[in-house]
Amino acid sequence: MLIRTLTCLLAASTLMVTQALAQSSNYPSKQIRVLVPYAPGGGTDLLARPVTQKLGEVLKVSVVYDNRGGGGGILATELVAKAAPDGYTLLIGATGSHTVNPVIFTKLPFDPIKDFAPITIMGFAPNILVANAKFAPHSVSELIAYAKANPGKVNFGSAGSGSAQLQLELFQQMAGVKMLLVPYKGTGPSFTALLAGEVDVLLSAAGVIAGAMKEGRVRALAQTGMQRLPALPDVPTINESGLPGYDTGSWYGVLAPAGTPRAIITTLNTELVKILRQPDIAVRYSADGAYPIGNTPEQFAEQIRSDLEKWTRVAKAAGMKPESL
């Protein structure tokens, strides 16, 4: 009886493997749906839309771009986590969906590591540490000195809590200073507050501040990533301006549900990396304050793990408690 049972299980397992291999060899044979966990028109769209459009052209199938904003990115992320692992439902994940939400919320309906198969990071967009034109400090080192001399008196604006709060906490912990986080409901209100002098400094996307920088109404102190943006070559990184190792910003990548056959992951990674190497993508990303990446699934998985560890450590040191959904 035991032998018969084991034989049946082995046969069933072999059939499943055979079916998976057959599906992989024919991939893709139908429409692919790409879920985006944010509302249309945001930074995710700017980087993801041109790439997914090209992916459909290369694979010769329809790629449906589906914005499913809601719950800070949790809604769409959960849908993909629970989708069939066949390569026909993909997610445009981001720093927020996979490494910030798990730190600031309890009992998420998915595991950011176990429930996904990373494919590649499309691009990275650092933030710009920008100051009101009348604010005294003109550099990161001057800001740190000013904040040490005036603890709790530097108003640090943000377009909300979550990621911005964690980035500020990391800055404070590394610099040994204390500033006051002032959250606003969106990018527009926070930037308006900076221009009005209600806040002294702000972390902002490069595209948001470009016009005001040219007019002299704001001053860029530094970039948060490890390398300078081609569009802002004269703005140094925080890493090179007094806080070695400071590295934050937003990456945007493509993920599939866990269990997706490796052959399908490889196919998607190969084609996406080719697309990200195209000159017009680099130009487009640069205009939007980002640069293309195109790494391996293993490198992407390691990025998620390391970011989760970093933000968990930062939140714990700051005494931040996760919120209930």
PyMOL commands that set and color helices and strands:
alter all, ss='L'
color gray80, all
select helices_A, chain A and resi 2-25+43-59+71-81+95-104+140-149+163-175+187-196+206-214+262-276+279-287+297-318
alter helices_A, ss='H'
color red, helices_A
select strands_A, chain A and resi 32-36+63-67+89-94+105-106+116-125+128-132+155-158+180-183+201-204+218-223+250-257+291-292+323-324
alter strands_A, ss='S'
color yellow, strands_A
deselect
rebuild
show_as cartoon
